[in-house]
Amino acid sequence: MKLKKYFRRQIALTNEHGSWVFLFSPLLIGLFAGGHWSIDSLYLTLAALAGFLIRQPITIAVKIYSGRRSRSDLPAARFWILVYGLLGITMVFALILRGFGFVLYLALPAIPVFVMHLYLVRKRAERGQIGVELVASGILALAAPAAYWVGVGGSALGGWWLWALTWFQSSASIVHAYLRLEQRPLQEIPSLKARFHMGKRALLYTTFNLVAVGIISWAEILPPWIFIPYLLQWLETLWGVIRPAAGLKPTSIGFRQLFISSAFTILFIITWPLT
């Protein structure tokens, strides 16, 4: 009975199911682009996972201390903060001992962003903060250069390209998700012009990504076929604009987003090494 007090899924794991892909997509892309997996790759993966997971129990603790949740949840929150904290510290020391301490500098931008998130949680204003989510997705995208550098054995320019490419994708995915959620309350399908007006921001993001990546690929700075995953994302947004998500459940929208993001990741991993 006492164990149940600590093993609480909603405290140990984030209930924002879509956020997982914003960590694992850049991480997997970086690992595959690095081309070499080792024990150091495992250390980095566990460190990144610990940093991602600790966000949930700390958020719960802030909600408790600000009166938003019962204090009966506090033991479980403290337990998981300790578990994830110890795991993260252990993996960080392992990376330092293996000569990869320099990748830890990539975690520094996460501190002010997380502090801002906790401030918003305390003020009960964390929902619908698309700007914060876009910045946070950029922080999670730093897993790509970290994994890439561990794979190639040192810092390299390719890591920064991977960071920009994965961040742009994550940002477009977030804006697309907000569009789909905005479409849900529609009682009737508006005119095509109105649909494009509603979806103009999402289309702007995905169009920019596709055009920018296409131009850079054409200039032979990036692999020539890397535009393909961005084409998929652009087509998904275009489809979402033309066919609004009126009446759809958030879970349905979330699962489709997960599928598209997973397909993007797989296509990126396949096309990155092609010349």
N, C-alpha and C positions, 0 to 999 in steps of 0.2 A: 504493500500500500504506500510505503514511504517513497519507493522508487518512482511511482506514478507522479509524485510531486515534482520530480526533476525531469522525467522523460515526457515532455509536452511538445508535440510536433509543432504547434503554432508558435511556440517560443523558440524552439531549436532551428526551425526552418522558415524562411520568408514565405509569406502568403502571396507575394507578388510573383506569380509563377512565370510571367513573361520576362522577368529581370534576369533569370538564369542564362538565357541565350546571350545577353549582353556581356557576360563574362566568358562563357565557354566558346562563343564564336571567335572572338579575337585570340583567345588562348590557343584553340586548336589551329587556327590559321598560322599563328606564330610558330607553333611547334612543328607543323608540317613544312612551313617555309624554311625553317632553320635546317631541316634535312638531317638532323642527327639527334636521336633521343638517347638520354643517359639518365643516371640516377639524379643528376642535377635538374633534369626536366621534371622529375617527380617531386623533388624538393620545391621547385618553383610552383608547380601546380597545387601542391598542398598549401603552400604559403598564400597563394592567391585565393584559394578556396576558403581558407581560414579567415582571411581579411574580408571576403564577401559575406560569409556566414555570420560573423560576429556582429554585423550591422543589426540583425534582427533582435537578439537578446538585449543589446544596448538600447535600441529603440523602445523595446518593451519596458525596460527599466526607467527610461525617461517618461514614458506614459504613466507608469506607476507613481513616480515621484511628483508628477504634475496632476495627479488625481484622475487620470483617464482610465486607469485599470485598478483592479483590486490588488492589495498588497500580498495576497496569497500567491500571486504569480512571481513574486520577487525571488524566492529560493531557486526556482527553475531558471530565471533570467541570470542570476549570479552564477549558477552552475555552468550554463552554456557559455557565458562570457569567459569563465575560467578555462573551460575545455578548448574553445577556439583560440583564446589568447595563448595558452601553453603550446598548442599546435603551431600557431603562427610564429611564436618566438623561437621554437625549436627549429623550424624550417629556415627561418631567417639566419640563425647562427650557422646552420649547415651550409647555406649558400655563401656566407662570408668565409667560412673555412675552406670552401672549394674555390674561392677566388672570384665569386660572382657578387660580391657586395655592392658593386656599382649599379646593379639593376634595381637595388632597393631605393635609389633616389627617385625612381618612377612612382613610388608610393606616396611621396611627399605631397603632391597636389591633392590627394584624396582627403587629407586632414581638414583643410578649411571647408571643403565641400560637404564632408560628413558633419562637421560642426554646424554648418548652415542647415542641413537636414534636421538635425536634432533640435535646433532652435525652432524650426517650423513645426516640428512634432509637438514641442512644448506649448506652442501657441495655437495648436489645433489647425494649422494652416498648411499641412504637407500635401494635401490632395490637389491635383490639377496644376501643379507647379511645373509646367512643361519646360521652362527655362532651366530649372535646377536639374530636371531629368536629362536634358540635352548635355549639360555640363558633366553630369555624373556618368553618362554613357561614354564621354571622352576619357574619363578617369579609368573606367573599366577597359576601354580599348587599349590602354597602356600595357595590358597583359600581352598584346601582340608583339611589341618590340622586346619586352622582357623575355618571352619564350624564344623569340628569334635569336636574340643575342646569346642566350644560354646554348642554343643549338649550334651557332656558328663559332662560339667560343670567345666572343668579344663584341663590343659595340660596333655597329655598322649602319650606314645610311639606310639600307633596306628596312631596318626596323622602324624608322620614322615614317617611311612610306606606308608600311603596314598599319601603323597607328592612325595615320590620316585616312587611309582607305576604310578601315574598319569603323572608325568614328563617324565618318560620313554616312556609312550604311546604317549604323545604329540610330543616328539622328533622324534619317529619313524614315526608318521603321517606326520610331516613336511618333513622329508627326503623322504618319499614315494611320497609326493606331488611334490617335486622337480624332482624326477625321472619321474613322469608322464608328467610334463611340458617339461622335456628334450626329451622325446619321441615324442612329438607333431610334430616336423619338419621332422621326418623320412619319406623319399619318398618311401621306401620299407622296409618290415619286414626283419631285419637281421637274421643271423643264431642263433640257440638256444644258442650256446656258447657266441656269441656277446651280446645277450639279457641278459644273466646272468652276463656277465662282466659289462654291463651298470648298472644293478640293484644290484650289489654286496653290495653297502653301505646300501641300503634300506633293503636288506635281512639280512645283518649283524645286523642291529638294531632290527628288529622284531624277528629274531632268538635268539639273546641275551635275549630279554625280555621274550620270551616264555620259554627258557631253565632256566633262572634265577628264574623266578616265579615258574616254575614247581619244581625246586630243593628246594626252600624255602618252598613251600607248602608241599612237601614230608617230609621235616624236621619238619613239624607241627608248623612252625612259622607263616605261613599265612593260611587262610582258604583253604581247600583241593580242591575246585572247582574254585578258582580264576584264574586259568590258562586259563579257557575257553574264556574269552574276548581277551586274548592275542593270543590264537589260531586263533580266527577270524581275527585278524589283520595280523598275519603271513600268513594265507591263502590268504588274500586280496593282500598282497605284492607279494606273489608267482604268483598269477593270473595276477597281473600288470606287472610282469617281463616277463611272457610267452606271454601275449597279450598286446603289447605296445599300447600307446594311440596316435598312428600316426593319425594326422588330426583332433583329437577331439578338441572341443572348451574348453577354460579354465573353462567356467561355468559348462560344463558337468563333468569335472574332479572335480571341487569344490563341486558340489552337491553329487557326489558319495562319496567323502571324508566326507562330512557332514553326509551322511547316515551311513557310517561305524563307524564314531566316535560316533554317537548317539546310534547305536547298541552296541558298546563297553561299553558305559556308562550304558545302561540298563542292559547288562549282568553282569557288575561289581556290580551294585547295587543288583542284584538278587543273585549272587554267594557269595558276601562278608559275609552275615550272615549264610550261610550254613555250617554245621559241619558234 
